[in-house]
């Protein structure tokens, strides 16, 4: 009889949740409603749509920090230019710096959007994993509830009283205790999973709100960039159409050329102690590759404006190139200048063996730094219109010592 009862108990134990959930059990009165409520909650949880989009771009903190550092520097430069005496060339420089600032802000916002999208994708995946795990727990507990219901009014105590053998009673008691603890743990795990899933959902919604704000900020930065470019175009048009503005601009450009001449005088004085080693560039006069392909729109020497009858001296040539084109070093050398130069915009100056310098101006982006060594043909900048009064172009100079010479006599002839 004892063995028969114990076998009956074993069959029940393997199939049922436990009599704790029956109305005759105090534990059942507390836990059964909890299980049912949790199961009801699942219908709303699993009803949510999660469809993550894969974002390939990997954004690092170092990338964000680098862009933020550039933005800080550009804001300082914009403040410095705003504090200067109002002039045509200073206004052009201010517009150029503002364009660069807006561009960097857009890049930063794009990176932040990508990073936020990554977080959304990860949370979406986490949410799906949690939902799958919760569904498995739901199925398990639902099955146990059904089995408990089929047992009717039986409870742990009634089953234990059916065992007559003391040894079987001990084993049965231990088994019941194990099942009770295991079921309690399962219910707690289910509760924890539900809480974790809700926490993930809240995080996901917050990240989506962050993404929406970043998109709004990005649109604002794009609008600001467009406005700044339009203002610069209006100023450049005024230089071409209004005599007074044109004369002011030409006078300021002459002053800027004087400042550039001083720079070369100082650089040449310092270079007497240390000059770049290697093959002198003078051996390749007439054979140098062009810094960028394009038509020469402003030649070396005296230039006359047919509309206003003014004359100016050009110490280099202007080459019409699309905005953002690669600018190449015409020969190996050392970078002695790589930043904004008033009247010339973002500029690079290289020192070459043989006492020759080359200048590359009006760039939109500089890819080298002062003190860096560059190879022949290396891309050192991207072309643009910074400091230019005639739109996108590359301004190119060659100087022997501090004296400007005609670049076309040094560059390879284009057939």
PEUR-V473845 format. One line per field, one symbol per residue. phi: phi as a letter, one per 40 degrees, with the letter a starting at -180 (. if undefined). burial: I if it has 16 or more other ideal C-beta (glycine too) atoms within 10 Angstrom, else O. Layout:
# PEUR-V473845
phi->???
burial->???
This chain:
# PEUR-V473845
phi->.cccccccccccccbbcicdccdcbccccccdcccccccccccccccccbbcbcbccbbbccccccccccccccccccccccccccaccccccccccccccccccccccccccccccdcccccccccccccccccccccccccccccccccgccbdccccccccccccccccccccccccccccccccccdcccccccccccccccccccccccccccccccccccccccccccccccccbbdccccccccccccccccccccccccccccccabdchcccccbdgbccccaciccbacchcbbcccbgcbbbbcabbbcbcdgccbbccacibcbaaacbdgbgcbbbbbbchgbbbbbbgccabbbbdgccbccgccbabcabcgcbbgdabcbbbbcfbccbccccbcccbc
burial->OOOOIIOOIOOIIOOIIIIIIIOOIOIIOOIIOOIOOIOOOIOOIOOOOOOIOOIOOOIOOOIOOOIOOIIOOIOOIIOOIOOOOOIIIIIIIIIIIIIIIIIIIIOIIIIIIIIIIIIIOIIIOIIOOIIOOIOOIIOOIOOIIOIIOOIOOIIIOOIIOIIOOOOIIOOIOOIIOOIOOOIOOIIOOIOOIIOOIOOIIOIIOOIOOIIOOIOOIIOOIOOIIOOIOOOIOOIIOOIOOOOOIIOIIIOIIOOIIOOIOOIIOOIIOOIOOOOIOOOOIOOIIOOIOIIIOIOIOIOIOOOOOOOOOOOOOIIIIIIIIOOOIIIIIIIIIIIIIIOIIIIIIIIIIIIIIIIIIIIIIIIIOIIIOOOIOIOIOIOIIIIIIIIIIOOIIIIIIIIIOIOIIIIIOIIOOOO
